[in-house]
Amino acid sequence: MTDQEQILSLRSELHRHNYNYYVKNAPTISDREFDEKMHLLMQLEERHPELYDANSPSQRVGSDLNHEFTQVRHRYPMLSLANTYNRDDVQAFYDRVSQGLGGEAFEVCCELKFDGLSISLIYEHGRLVRAVTRGDGEQGDDVTANVKTIRSIPLILNGSGWPDSFEIRGEVLMPWQSFEDLNRQRELAEEPLFANPRNAASGTLKSKNSAVVAQRRLDAYFYYLLGTELPTDKHYDNLQRVASWGFKVSDAMRTVGTLEEVMDYIDYWDHERSHLPVATDGIVLKVNSVEQQQRLGYTAKTPRWAIAYKFQAERALTRLNEVTYQVGRTGAITPVANMEPVLLSGTIVKRASLHNEDYIRALDLHVGDMVYVEKAGEIIPQVVGKQMEGSGAAVTFPKTCPECGTPLVRYEGEAAHYCPNDSACPPQIKGRIEHFISRDAMNIDSLGPETVADYYGRGLIHNVADLYELTVADITGGNTSRERSAQRVVDGIAASRRVPFERVLYALGIRFVGKVTAKQIARHFGSLDALLAALPPGSPPGKIGTEAPRSGELEGVAGVGEVIAQSVRAYFAQDANMEIVNRLRGYGLQMEIGVKSEELGVRSEALAGQGIVISGTFARHSREEYKEIIEACGGKNVSSISSKTSFILAGDNMGPSKQEKARQLGIPLVSEAEFLDMIGERNETNENENENQNENENENQNQNKNENENQTNAAPQQLTLFD
């Protein structure tokens, strides 16, 4: 047998043993025999690097390289489920389905609701090609390298009959035993403990070191198959097929035909779930027929053919020792109950949320009270009542900020109290800076909360504009061993000057202005100057909820109501905020929307019939703008490289995996300057910038930064799930 034949044979055999051990729980060889075969395979692969296979069993050990996560758009949006704790709602759901189907008979598939991290896997030609987290439902993080270390997930499918291309949804979990072992190790190392298995699984899967992921023994269960060529019309039958391909599917799944059988299933698992090796927090009910699912359709946020019944949260009784108060980046004051430690849903709880002043008053809390604590959604502890009153003083909400002493305010229509001293209250300042550098805002990934706290404590920064004055010397403080990391910080801050205007607007942290609203405002006005011109002259720096002059134009922006409009006016009416904004403008941040495709003067058919993949970052336009340009020129945006791809619009920091696939398929890489020439937008300055970027391409590849890959295929009719 040649080395190549032996490598292929060992890979096949080890895939089979992984499946037997981690999915079927029925190993056929000893651990020692498995390890010996794996060791032999790794020796042979090291001897023959030309036979490298990303899906080899040897790759499950993970890498100690530092991975950054690419944002990938879901082809099928991962919608949330309607939740209920009430059995009457389950009956109402059943009745709505019956009515929606015109009285037609239907089955319900009953499943356990696993408490982990939602994951979406893409398989092509029987091989795993991508794993993406739920994210915001529209796009998530590409965690393929980490998912490959989870041994219950098949890298290459078993059996036959699977579609050539499909997507499967599931839940990544940390079993109770793995969770307890991990926390025991962290306790010995004097590291913070994970609160529960879900947090541990989420934190592990987002680790930048896949070798760490491999060590923590995650598991995964799968619950939904998507694609244009499903094996059958029955959801349950599809999952049985999925199990035969090598996926772990819960054997607790049942199909029932009556509401009484649904309730029996809920009753059984409400008690029996405590014996499971993984955490669950409820039951999911789905109409079994895919065709009936499609007929029932969706609301704006949830499918009409599925519902989640949540188990009642476990409750514990403990003593309230004191109430402390936290200040968020918006100035919101959050009261926190500090209690005697108590075991709740498998974890030790010492602190719990008290929400706001009204909540505290309703509970009539006193220091020393014996209080009931639950976990909202079995994750966030909260005080829900008390058994007996303690002998201590009544809990009263503070009148001044616990951090800076400023008198608190409560805006009309809001339950929370706020510290209005947003220019000098330390937690607010640090919180706003942390928001400013976050991924969805300026995406300065070389900085983090601890670094921000350090710089603030050392007096290097007092607001977000100060970031752009930082130098390597400032950061190192004369410590030459820190020069390399300091240079990365300075470079990351400099690169953020290219972030588009809509994200700059979001990064400012205007209260109530999320990233979607910021995009709507930015696109409506086009520039900061136009936005400021629409604000009434001489607007007082008033408070949200007070009567303020109205221009009317802000309220005309999609998604902007009176409260948001007043918040925007109040923000820009403050001199301190305008000073920061003007400084940011002076440092070169984008204060207007990039050039629209229709303004380019390009030929409308310049890219007719061409399928184009966009990868990397660009100087002249944002990725979203290039998508618009491609469509305006008759081209089609495609998400992944195939033999049908016409070319790749390759920017800075294009991922090495895409470059390698393009090389294998002979797909040309087109630089930003070349692309602008193709569509007729000639700009010498831009071409020179791109030439300089291309000279640094190899160096940038080695830094292994995000490709920021977005899928832009139109979603097929079947949309799904799940949170």
Buried (B, 14 or more C-beta within 10 A) or exposed (E): EEEEEBBBEBBEBBBBBBBBBBBEEEBEBEEEEBEEBBEBBBEBBEEBEEBEBEBBBBBBBBBEEEBBBBBBBBBBBBBBBBBBEEBEBBEEBBEBBBEBBEEEEBBBBBBBBBBBBBBBBBBBEBBBBBBBBBBBBEBBBBBBBBBBBBBBBBBBBBEEEBBEBBBBBBBBBBBBEBBEBBBEEBEEEEEEBBBBBBBBBBBBBBBBBBBBBBBBBBBBBBBBBBBEEBBEEBBBBBBEBBBBBBBBBBEBBBBBEEBEBBBBBBEBBBEEBEEBEBBBBBBBBBBBBBEBBBBBEBEEEBBBBBBBBBBEBBEBBBEBBEBEBEBBBBBBBBBBBEBEEBEBBBBEBEEBBBBBBEBBEEBEBBBBBBBBBBBEEBBEBBBBEBEEEBEBEEBEBBEEBBBBEBEBBBBEEBEBBBBBBBBEBBBBBBBBBBBBBBEBBBBBBBBEEEBBBEBBEEEBBBBBBBBBEBEBEBBBEEEEEBEEEBBBBBEBBBBBBBBBBBBBBBBBBBBBBEBEBBBBBBBBBEBBEBBEEBBBEEBEBBBBBEEBBBBEBBEEBEEBEEBBBBBBBBBBBBEEBBEBBEBBBEBEBBBBBBBBBEEBEBBEEBBEEBBBBBBBBBBBBBBBBBBBBBBBBBBBBBBBBEEEBBBBBBBBBBBEBBBEBBEEEEBEBBBBBBBBBBBEBEEEEBBEBBEEBBEEBEEBBEEBBBBBBBBBEEEEEEBBBBB
